[in-house]
């Protein structure tokens, strides 16, 4: 099994086969695209948070990195209540709400996760 933490998406394999849609790598790419689209609508005072509801009560995680491990695990790194947190979740259990949260440090620029998918990295390298 390969593990792909999101430090740079250059490692994300481009998968085209129909069978690949059951893999975490394909779900990962879909989640990245959804978060990017959401981030595009945020103002300078807000960042991306995930509302998690599978822990008996809801938690808000401020996401800094996302990764996956094929065939079926997703990883989310960030903070919960100002403390470092890592969520490891089977992709069949993925269920969260993407929300706008106030910046943790109001005087700093709004943090954006800044995903670079493998296909985009290849396109940039070819130019």
Secondary structure, 3 states (H helix, E strand, C coil): CCEECCCCHHHCCCCCCHHHHHCHHHHHHHHHHHHHHHHHCCCCCEEEEEEECCCCCCEEEEEEEEEEECCCEEEEEEEECCEEEEEEEEHHHCCEEEEEEECCCCCCCCCCCCCCCHHHHHHHHHC
